[in-house]
Amino acid sequence: MLSLELDRIRKAYGDTLVLDDVSLGMDAREFIAFLGPSGSGKSTLLRIIAGLETADSGEVRLDGQRIDHLHPGDRNVAMVFQHYALYPHMTVRENMAFGLRNARVPKGEIDERIAQAAKVLEIEDQLDKKPGQMSGGQRQRVAIGRAIVKQPRLFLLDEPLSNLDAALRTRTRVELAQLRQRVDAGVIMVTHDQAEAMTLADRIVIMNDRRIQQIGAPMEIYTRPANAFVAGFVGSPAMTLVKAALEPGEGPFARVRLGDGAQVETRVSRAGLPVDGPLRLGLRPESVRPAAAGTGTTEAEVLLVERLGDRTLVYARLANGEEVTAQDEGNSRIRMGDRIGLAVDGKAAHLFDADGTGHHAEAAA
């Protein structure tokens, strides 16, 4: 049985529609990330699950029971906010105990739950400190600990790492990955950070334009984006999308002509493509390699060289003005202004039709 079910959730603020017919099923102990641009509705959806917002229509069910009519405190979920929301005048122990005392949990059980959570989070030596005496990472652990002691069926994390610096964010990401193995509950995290979603989530829910665009495992989202939005949103840098036209032919796979006249042989089935509609060719940087001028699939002028140590990203402009991102070795000798060839791996290419639907390479036999 699904742990969480969202059934046709709709939400509007006045005339502004925020969520439109959103449905989702979640397994017990699954970690799901809501990923999308600002305004895509991901935080609103999280708050509807928590009971901090009310849906205009639709149902929220947890373990088969409707909870959308229940008070937030009665839903058996716990939310960790972006801003830690700790009481500054209380110690860590008092912060973690506050909700349990209000729920009239016996003192002995409160002490036991706090001790267990502190051990899991490795903050046993911080229990008598106040938030002002702690680092941002420690305060975030306390906020998570305050959720753990409630022993919920579902944890809701609203951008929990966004206030941390880069180094602390990476370390806390590792701690979250370890934590989810120790708690018997599902986790939903709202984030705008793709690395967090790709690292932590069992499945990612991509949201945009009030709707879910795609649900899938991290590498499924990356390698087989459902549409052009997902292709352009997931990945750093994003997938290159350039205009293409289907070339006539009898073979099973599509051969396309780019705007500069170059041709790319793909492994995308010709049968599923529109015969005469516009197409876009999708290329990840790792499927485009720099080559000597006059060789490769086509030629381009180098606009920018981004050196990342283990690899080099080369941003280049085709003859028709469209831009392509290629990937070279870390010690690349390419410079801005160079004229280079680009070797395109057509077997890894994607095609997107007029409405943005993705068509992907068939697996090699």
C-alpha positions as CSV (number, residue, x, y, z in Angstrom):
1,M,0.0,0.0,0.0
2,L,1.2,3.5,-0.8
3,S,2.3,5.5,2.2
4,L,1.2,8.9,0.8
5,E,-1.3,9.6,-2.0
6,L,-2.0,13.0,-3.5
7,D,-5.1,12.8,-5.7
8,R,-5.9,15.7,-8.1
9,I,-4.7,18.5,-5.9
10,R,-5.7,22.0,-7.1
11,K,-4.9,25.3,-5.5
12,A,-5.4,28.9,-6.5
13,Y,-4.8,32.2,-4.9
14,G,-7.5,34.4,-6.2
15,D,-7.2,34.2,-10.0
16,T,-3.7,32.8,-9.9
17,L,-3.7,29.0,-10.3
18,V,-0.7,27.5,-8.4
19,L,-1.4,23.8,-8.6
20,D,-3.5,22.1,-11.3
21,D,-4.6,18.5,-10.9
22,V,-1.4,17.2,-9.2
23,S,-1.4,13.5,-8.3
24,L,1.4,11.5,-6.8
25,G,1.9,8.2,-4.9
26,M,4.8,7.5,-2.5
27,D,6.0,4.3,-1.0
28,A,6.8,3.9,2.7
29,R,10.4,5.0,3.6
30,E,10.9,6.4,0.1
31,F,12.8,9.7,-0.2
32,I,11.3,12.0,-2.8
33,A,12.6,15.4,-3.9
34,F,10.3,18.2,-5.3
35,L,12.5,20.0,-7.8
36,G,11.6,23.0,-9.9
37,P,12.0,26.7,-10.5
38,S,10.6,29.4,-8.2
39,G,6.9,29.6,-8.5
40,S,6.4,26.1,-9.8
41,G,4.2,25.2,-6.8
42,K,6.6,22.8,-5.0
43,S,6.5,24.5,-1.6
44,T,2.8,25.1,-1.8
45,L,2.3,21.4,-2.4
46,L,4.5,20.5,0.6
47,R,2.5,22.9,2.8
48,I,-0.8,21.3,1.7
49,I,0.6,17.9,2.8
50,A,1.6,19.4,6.1
51,G,-1.8,21.2,6.6
52,L,-0.3,24.7,6.5
53,E,-2.3,25.4,3.3
54,T,-5.7,24.1,2.2
55,A,-6.2,22.6,-1.2
56,D,-9.2,24.0,-3.2
57,S,-10.0,20.4,-4.3
58,G,-8.4,16.9,-4.2
59,E,-7.4,14.6,-1.4
60,V,-4.3,13.8,0.7
61,R,-4.1,10.3,2.1
62,L,-1.5,8.9,4.5
63,D,-1.4,5.1,5.0
64,G,-4.8,4.9,3.3
65,Q,-6.5,7.5,5.5
66,R,-7.6,11.0,4.4
67,I,-5.7,13.7,6.3
68,D,-6.5,16.8,4.4
69,H,-9.3,17.6,6.8
70,L,-7.1,17.2,9.9
71,H,-5.3,19.8,12.0
72,P,-1.5,19.9,11.1
73,G,-0.7,18.4,14.6
74,D,-3.0,15.4,13.9
75,R,-1.5,14.4,10.6
76,N,1.5,12.3,11.8
77,V,3.9,14.4,9.7
78,A,6.8,16.6,10.8
79,M,8.1,19.6,8.9
80,V,11.6,21.1,8.9
81,F,11.6,24.6,7.7
82,Q,14.2,26.5,5.7
83,H,14.7,28.9,8.6
84,Y,15.3,26.7,11.7
85,A,12.4,28.3,13.7
86,L,14.1,27.4,17.0
87,Y,13.1,29.2,20.2
88,P,16.3,31.2,21.0
89,H,15.6,31.4,24.8
90,M,15.3,27.6,25.1
91,T,18.0,25.0,25.2
92,V,18.3,22.3,22.5
93,R,16.7,19.8,24.9
94,E,13.8,22.2,25.6
95,N,13.3,23.0,21.9
96,M,13.1,19.3,21.1
97,A,10.7,18.6,24.0
98,F,8.4,21.5,23.3
99,G,6.0,19.8,20.9
100,L,5.9,16.6,22.9
101,R,5.0,18.4,26.1
102,N,2.2,20.2,24.3
103,A,1.0,16.7,23.2
104,R,1.1,15.6,26.8
105,V,3.7,12.8,26.1
106,P,5.0,11.5,29.5
107,K,8.2,13.0,30.7
108,G,10.1,9.7,30.7
109,E,9.2,9.0,27.1
110,I,10.1,12.6,26.1
111,D,13.6,12.1,27.7
112,E,14.0,8.8,25.9
113,R,13.0,10.1,22.5
114,I,15.3,13.1,22.8
115,A,18.2,10.9,23.8
116,Q,17.6,8.6,20.8
117,A,17.4,11.5,18.4
118,A,20.4,13.2,19.8
119,K,22.4,10.0,19.3
120,V,21.2,9.6,15.7
121,L,22.2,13.2,15.0
122,E,25.4,13.2,17.0
123,I,24.3,16.3,19.1
124,E,24.4,14.6,22.5
125,D,26.9,17.2,23.8
126,Q,24.8,20.1,22.5
127,L,21.6,19.4,24.5
128,D,22.1,22.1,27.1
129,K,23.2,24.8,24.7
130,K,21.0,27.5,23.3
131,P,20.7,28.0,19.5
132,G,22.8,31.2,19.6
133,Q,25.7,29.2,20.8
134,M,25.6,26.8,17.9
135,S,26.7,26.8,14.2
136,G,24.2,26.9,11.4
137,G,24.8,23.2,10.7
138,Q,24.2,22.3,14.4
139,R,21.0,24.4,14.5
140,Q,19.7,22.5,11.4
141,R,20.4,19.2,13.1
142,V,18.3,20.4,16.1
143,A,15.5,21.4,13.8
144,I,15.6,17.9,12.3
145,G,15.9,16.4,15.8
146,R,12.7,18.2,16.8
147,A,11.0,16.5,13.9
148,I,12.5,13.1,14.7
149,V,11.2,13.0,18.3
150,K,7.6,13.3,17.0
151,Q,8.2,9.8,15.4
152,P,6.1,10.8,12.3
153,R,5.2,8.7,9.4
154,L,6.4,11.3,7.0
155,F,9.2,14.0,7.2
156,L,8.7,17.2,5.1
157,L,11.9,19.2,4.5
158,D,11.5,22.7,3.0
159,E,14.9,23.6,1.5
160,P,16.6,22.5,4.7
161,L,20.2,23.2,3.4
162,S,19.7,26.5,1.6
163,N,21.0,28.7,4.5
164,L,24.3,26.8,4.9
165,D,27.6,27.7,3.2
166,A,28.9,25.4,0.4
167,A,31.2,23.3,2.6
168,L,28.7,22.8,5.4
169,R,26.0,22.1,2.8
170,T,28.0,19.2,1.4
171,R,28.7,17.8,4.8
172,T,25.0,18.1,5.9
173,R,23.9,16.5,2.7
174,V,26.0,13.4,3.6
175,E,24.4,13.4,7.1
176,L,20.9,13.6,5.6
177,A,21.7,10.6,3.4
178,Q,22.9,8.7,6.4
179,L,19.9,9.8,8.5
180,R,17.3,8.5,6.1
181,Q,18.7,5.0,6.6
182,R,18.0,5.3,10.4
183,V,14.4,6.6,10.5
184,D,11.4,4.5,9.7
185,A,9.5,7.1,7.7
186,G,9.2,8.6,4.3
187,V,10.9,11.9,3.4
188,I,9.8,14.6,1.0
189,M,12.3,17.4,0.4
190,V,11.7,20.6,-1.5
191,T,14.8,21.9,-3.1
192,H,16.1,24.1,-6.0
193,D,19.5,22.4,-5.8
194,Q,19.9,19.7,-8.4
195,A,22.9,18.1,-6.6
196,E,20.8,17.6,-3.5
197,A,17.9,16.0,-5.4
198,M,20.2,13.8,-7.5
199,T,22.2,12.7,-4.4
200,L,19.5,12.1,-1.8
201,A,16.3,11.2,-3.6
202,D,15.0,7.8,-4.7
203,R,12.7,9.6,-7.1
204,I,12.6,13.2,-8.2
205,V,9.4,15.1,-9.0
206,I,10.0,17.8,-11.6
207,M,7.5,20.6,-11.3
208,N,6.8,23.6,-13.6
209,D,3.8,25.6,-14.8
210,R,1.5,24.3,-11.9
211,R,2.0,20.7,-12.9
212,I,4.3,17.7,-12.5
213,Q,6.4,17.4,-15.6
214,Q,8.1,14.1,-14.8
215,I,8.6,11.6,-11.9
216,G,11.5,9.3,-12.0
217,A,14.8,8.0,-10.5
218,P,17.6,10.6,-10.7
219,M,19.4,9.1,-13.7
220,E,16.2,8.3,-15.5
221,I,15.4,12.1,-15.3
222,Y,18.8,12.9,-16.5
223,T,19.1,10.4,-19.4
224,R,15.5,10.3,-20.6
225,P,13.9,13.7,-19.9
226,A,10.1,13.6,-20.6
227,N,10.1,16.9,-22.3
228,A,12.2,19.9,-23.4
229,F,11.6,21.7,-20.1
230,V,13.0,18.8,-18.1
231,A,15.9,18.5,-20.5
232,G,16.8,22.2,-20.2
233,F,16.2,22.3,-16.4
234,V,18.1,19.2,-15.2
235,G,21.8,19.1,-15.7
236,S,24.7,21.5,-15.1
237,P,25.1,22.8,-17.6
238,A,21.8,22.2,-19.2
239,M,21.2,20.0,-22.2
240,T,21.9,21.9,-25.5
241,L,18.7,22.1,-27.6
242,V,19.2,23.1,-31.3
243,K,16.8,23.2,-34.2
244,A,16.8,20.1,-36.4
245,A,14.9,18.7,-39.4
246,L,14.2,15.1,-40.1
247,E,16.0,13.8,-43.2
248,P,14.3,11.4,-45.5
249,G,15.4,7.8,-45.4
250,E,14.5,4.1,-45.0
251,G,16.5,3.2,-41.9
252,P,14.9,2.5,-38.5
253,F,16.7,5.5,-36.8
254,A,16.3,9.2,-37.4
255,R,18.9,11.2,-39.2
256,V,18.5,15.0,-38.7
257,R,20.0,18.1,-40.3
258,L,21.1,20.9,-38.1
259,G,20.6,24.6,-38.8
260,D,24.2,24.9,-40.1
261,G,23.7,22.0,-42.5
262,A,25.5,19.4,-40.5
263,Q,23.9,15.9,-40.2
264,V,23.6,13.7,-37.2
265,E,22.7,10.0,-37.2
266,T,20.7,9.2,-34.0
267,R,19.5,6.0,-32.4
268,V,16.0,7.6,-32.0
269,S,13.3,5.5,-33.7
270,R,12.1,7.2,-36.8
271,A,8.7,5.6,-36.4
272,G,7.6,7.7,-33.4
273,L,8.6,11.1,-34.9
274,P,6.4,13.6,-36.8
275,V,7.2,13.4,-40.5
276,D,7.2,17.2,-41.2
277,G,7.0,18.9,-37.8
278,P,9.9,21.0,-36.3
279,L,12.3,19.1,-34.1
280,R,15.1,20.0,-31.6
281,L,18.2,17.9,-31.1
282,G,19.2,17.5,-27.5
283,L,22.8,17.0,-26.6
284,R,24.4,16.6,-23.1
285,P,28.0,18.2,-23.0
286,E,29.6,14.7,-22.6
287,S,28.1,13.6,-25.9
288,V,29.8,16.5,-27.8
289,R,33.6,16.5,-28.0
290,P,36.0,19.1,-29.5
291,A,37.9,18.0,-32.5
292,A,40.5,19.5,-34.8
293,A,39.1,22.2,-37.1
294,G,37.7,20.7,-40.3
295,T,37.0,17.3,-38.7
296,G,34.0,16.0,-36.7
297,T,30.3,16.5,-37.3
298,T,30.4,20.3,-37.7
299,E,32.5,23.4,-36.8
300,A,32.0,26.2,-34.2
301,E,33.6,29.3,-32.7
302,V,34.6,29.0,-29.1
303,L,32.8,31.6,-26.9
304,L,33.9,30.5,-23.4
305,V,36.2,27.9,-21.8
306,E,35.2,26.8,-18.3
307,R,38.0,24.9,-16.6
308,L,36.7,22.6,-13.8
309,G,39.9,20.7,-13.1
310,D,38.8,17.1,-14.0
311,R,37.0,18.4,-17.2
312,T,36.7,21.5,-19.3
313,L,33.4,22.8,-20.7
314,V,33.6,24.5,-24.0
315,Y,30.8,26.9,-25.0
316,A,30.7,27.3,-28.8
317,R,28.6,29.0,-31.5
318,L,27.6,27.2,-34.7
319,A,27.6,28.9,-38.1
320,N,23.8,29.6,-37.8
321,G,24.2,31.4,-34.4
322,E,23.0,28.5,-32.2
323,E,25.1,27.6,-29.2
324,V,26.4,24.2,-28.2
325,T,28.2,23.0,-25.0
326,A,31.0,20.5,-25.4
327,Q,33.1,18.6,-22.9
328,D,36.9,18.3,-23.2
329,E,39.7,16.9,-21.0
330,G,40.8,18.8,-17.9
331,N,44.0,19.9,-19.4
332,S,42.3,21.2,-22.6
333,R,44.3,23.7,-24.7
334,I,41.3,25.2,-26.3
335,R,41.0,29.0,-26.0
336,M,38.3,31.6,-26.5
337,G,38.0,32.6,-30.2
338,D,39.4,29.3,-31.5
339,R,37.7,27.7,-34.5
340,I,37.2,24.0,-33.6
341,G,35.4,20.9,-34.9
342,L,32.7,19.3,-32.8
343,A,32.2,15.5,-32.9
344,V,28.6,14.7,-31.9
345,D,27.8,11.2,-30.5
346,G,24.5,10.7,-32.3
347,K,23.9,7.5,-30.3
348,A,23.4,9.6,-27.1
349,A,21.3,12.3,-28.8
350,H,17.7,13.1,-28.0
351,L,14.9,14.6,-30.1
352,F,12.1,16.8,-29.0
353,D,9.0,17.4,-31.2
354,A,6.9,20.6,-31.6
355,D,5.1,20.2,-28.3
356,G,8.3,19.4,-26.4
357,T,7.8,15.7,-26.0
358,G,11.1,13.8,-25.7
359,H,12.1,10.9,-28.0
360,H,15.2,9.0,-26.8
361,A,17.7,6.6,-28.2
362,E,16.8,2.9,-28.2
363,A,19.1,0.7,-26.2
364,A,21.8,-1.0,-28.2
365,A,21.1,-4.7,-28.8
